[in-house]
């Protein structure tokens, strides 16, 4: 969940090509083969592996389970799964055509969709942030109304900014009522911790830095705004057009992952904690702020409605927000960004 402004397609494509080439070279040993974990032959629906990126967010760690436990193979999909230490780099790689799929938030997908060379489409909801995004304030601030006239350190246009705006609007205020100190999220957290701002808005682990300031506390979090920050499996429109069966297999794999977690929790947690490189205490804490989405919740999220629980509504609110703050020049085609056909097909096949 990091900031980006506008893409410079030619230059970006070069750097992303370099990045993914290096990443692929480093991960060659982990690339899918034509045998499963039991050494038996696997018949893939796609001869050439699709390249999928993911990065360090609790809702996306479970993809490591699919790789470790052969769940991609079980669904007949040939996947080269690439871990990105930098979330921003994964989004740039998808937008410039170096990935076929990536894990990213709804607001970031909207931000990149208009310029992505192969299009970007959300096909499944992995999770909702349920507390991992927070507004942290100094000791003297007790309510959202107390933020009026206060300085808030944050990264403009991304989820922390959006969360702050939702909280202000719910309290009858607006973003214009606070003084925004626009900083990269890590720098914003450090500035608040050093007493250089009255509040901070951002995501884990940066709010942990903010909370090192004496007397600081949580004012509100994504737990107070269900549906506001969905984390997604996003694929290119090209992949949907040319290999819809591969997209279906990816979605099917996600639900198999959730089943595996339910039935093999100890092993699942071991794989995820190892992939995230976090200790047991932090792992449990991060999972508490993440709500994995069931099939029923996926169907609800893709359906039309008049609240943030429904992604068509949430996407419109996010797009309007990003245009208003100048983060994107105009909203992309929001209907093209959301495609529920694969979740729906999974539901029908498992009715």
N, C-alpha and C positions, 0 to 999 in steps of 0.2 A: 504494500500500500504506500507507494512512494510517488512523488510528483513527477510529472513531465509536462512540457509545454506543447510545442508543435513538432512534428516530425520533419526531418530533412531527408526525404526518401533516398536519394542516391548515396549520400554519405552514410546514412544510417544502415542501409542495406549492406554496404561494405563492411562496417564494423560488426554488424550482427552476423554476417557470413563468417568473419574471422572468429568471432566469439563461439558460434555454434560449431565451427570446424574444430576448434581447440577442444570444446566440451565433448564433442563426439569422439575425438581421438583419445581423450582421457577416460571415457566411459565405454570404450570398445568391449572390454571384458564383460560389461553388464548388458550388452545389446542382446535382443531376443534371438533365439536360435530356432531350429526346426525340431527340437526335442523339448519335452516338458521336464519338470523337476524329477520325474520318475525315470527319465531317460527314454520315454516312449515318443514316437514320432507325433508331431502336431501338424494338423492340416490347417493352414492359415487361410483366411478369406482374402488377405492382401499379401501378395508376394513381397512387395517392397515395404519395409516398416514405415509406419507413420511416426513422425517425431513429435513428442509431447513434452511440454515443459511444466515444471512445478517448482515451488519455492517454499520458504519457511513460514507457513501459516498453519495453525493447528488443524484447520479444516481440510488441508491438502496433504498433510502427512500420510493419511491412509493410502494414498496411491502407492507408497512404498510396499504396502502389503500385497498389492496386486502383482508387483514385480517379484517379491520374495516368495510368495506362495503360489505362483503360477496361475493367477486368476485371469490375466490377459490371455494366456495360452488356453485356458479352459473355455474361453469365449471365442477362440479361434482368431484373435486379432494380434497382428504382428506390430509390436510397439517398441520404439526406442524411447525410453523415459529419461529425460535429462533434468537433473537438479540444478537450479540456478541459485547461487548465493545471493544474488541481487534480484529482487522482484521486478524492478524497473527493466533490467536487461531481458527478462523473460517476456515482458509485454512488448518491448521493442522488437524482439525476435519474431513474435507472432505477427505483429503489424507489418513487418518488412518481408514476410513470406518465408522465413527460415524455420518456422514451426508449423505443424498442422493443427496443433491443439495446445492450449495452455490453461492454467488455473489463475483466475483473476476476479476482481470484484466487479459488480455491476457498473459502478460509476467509472471505473477505469476502462471497462469495455466500451462504454458510451464515449469516453474521451478519445479512444483510439479508432473507433469503428469507421468514422468518416474518412480516414486516411489510410486504413489498412489495405494493402495491395490485393489481398485475397478475401477481404471481408472478414467480419468477426461476428459470431453467433453464439449466444448462450444456449446450451442444450440440456443442462442439468444444474440443479442447485446442490452444491456439496454441503453447505452449512450457512447459518446466519451467525454473525457476531452477536454474542449474547453477554457482553460485558468486557470484551477484550479491547474495545475502543472507549476512551474515557475523556471527560473534561475534568482536569485537576485544578484546584484553586488554592489560593493562600488562606491563611487562618481566619482573616477577617471577613471573608466572603461566605455567606451562609445560604443564599438563595440565588437562583438565576437572575432575579431582578437586581441583585447586588452587582452584577456584571456591567450594568449600564455605566459607561464612562471608564470602565477598567481596561487595562491592556491585556490582550490575549495573544500569546505566542503560539503560532501554528503555521502549517504549510498550506498556503491558499489553494483552494479548489479540490482538495482531496477529502478523505472520509472524516478526518477530525474537524475540518471546517464545516462539512455538511452536518455532522452531529451537533456542533455548536449552534448552527443556524436553526436546526429543528428544535433544540432546547429553548432558544430565545423566542422563536415564534410561538411555541406552546405557552410561554409565559407572557405573551402579549408584547414582546419586544422584537427587535430586528437586528440583523447583523450590523446595520449602520449605527446602532447604539453602543457598540464597543469599539475599541481601538485595536485593530489587527496589526500584530507585529509579524510580518511574513518572513519565516525562516524555514530552512529544511528541518524536517521533523526532529531529527537528533539534536540539531542546534537549538531548536525551539524548546525542547525539554531541558537542555542544559541551561539556557537563558532563564527559564522559569526557576529552576533549581537554585540558580545563583541570585535570585531575587530581582531579576531585571524585567519581570512581567508579573501581572496579577493572576494570570491563569494560563493554562496550557491545554491544548486539545490534540490528541493523537492516539496511537495504538500501542499495544504491547510489542516489545519490552520498553518502549520509550517513556510510557507513563510511570514505569518503575523508577526511572531516573528523576522524573518530576517529583515523585513522592519522597525523595531524599531530602527535600526542603523541609525544615522544621515547621510543624503546624499545618503542612499542606494536607489536602484531603480530596476525595472524589466528590464532585458535585453531581454529575450524571454520567450515564454510560449507555452503550448501545443496548443494554438489557432493558432500558426504559423505552426503546423505540423498536419493537419487534418488526423485522422485515426491512429495516432501513439500510442494512449493510449485508447484502447477500454475497456469498463467495461461490464462484461458478466454475463449471467446466465449459470452456469456450473453444470452439473449433472454427476453422475458416469456412466461408461459404463455398469455396472451391471443393473442400473435402465433402461437404454435404451434397453438392451437385454431382461429383464424380464417384464418390464411394460412400453412399448413405449407409450401406451395411456395416462399414467400419465404425461410423459414428454410433450406430445402434449397439454394436459390440462394446464400445467404450462406455456407453450409458449402462448397459447390462452389467459390465464389470463393476461399475461403481456400486450398484445395489448388491452385488455379490460381496464386495468389500464390507459393506455394512453388516451383512449376514455373518461374515467371518468374525467381525469384531464382537458381535453378540455371542457367538458360539465359542470363540477362542480369545477371550479378553486378555488373558495374561500374555499370550504370544503376540497378539495385535499391539498391545501397549509396548512390548519390548521392541518390536520393529519400528514403531513410530518414534519412540524416545531415542532410539539409536539414529534414525534418519535425521531427527531434529537436533541431535547433539545437545540434549538438555538432561538435567538430572531429574530424578523421580519427583521431587517436590515441585519444581517448575513445570514439569510435564502435566501433573495433575491440575495445577493452577490454570494453565493455559487451556486445558480441555474444559474446565468449568466455564470459561467464557466463550465456549464454542458449542453450538447446537447443530449436530448433524441432522440433515433433512431426510425424513422418511419419504417413501413414494407418495403417500397422501399429501405430505407437506409440499412436495415438488409440484404435484398437480394443482394445489391451491395457489402456490406462488406464481405459476404461469397463467392462471386464470385472471380475467378482468375483475376489477373491483375498485373501491374508493378508499383504500387504505394502503399503508406501506407494506402490508403483508403480501399484496398483489404486485408482482414485478412490473406489469405494464404501467400501473399508477406510479410506482416508485421510480421507474425509469424516466417518466415525464417530469417528476419533481426534481430528480437529479440533473436532468438535462437543462431544465430551466435555471436551476441554481448555477450550474457551470457556465452557462451563457451570461447570466446576470453578473457574475464576478469576473467575467472576461477570460475564463479558463479555456473555453473553446469558442470559436467564432459563431457556430450555429449547431443546432442539434442534428445528429444523423437521423436516418430513417429508423425510428425506434421499433417499428413492427418487424423490421428485418433483423434486429439485434436479438430477438427472443424467438425461439422455435421449440415448441413443446411436443413436436411429433414423435420424438424418440422416447421421451418419458411416457407419453400416452400409449405408444406401441408396447412398451414394457409392461404397463399396467394391464393392457388388454391380454397380453400373452400370459400373464400371471394371475388372471382373475380367478 
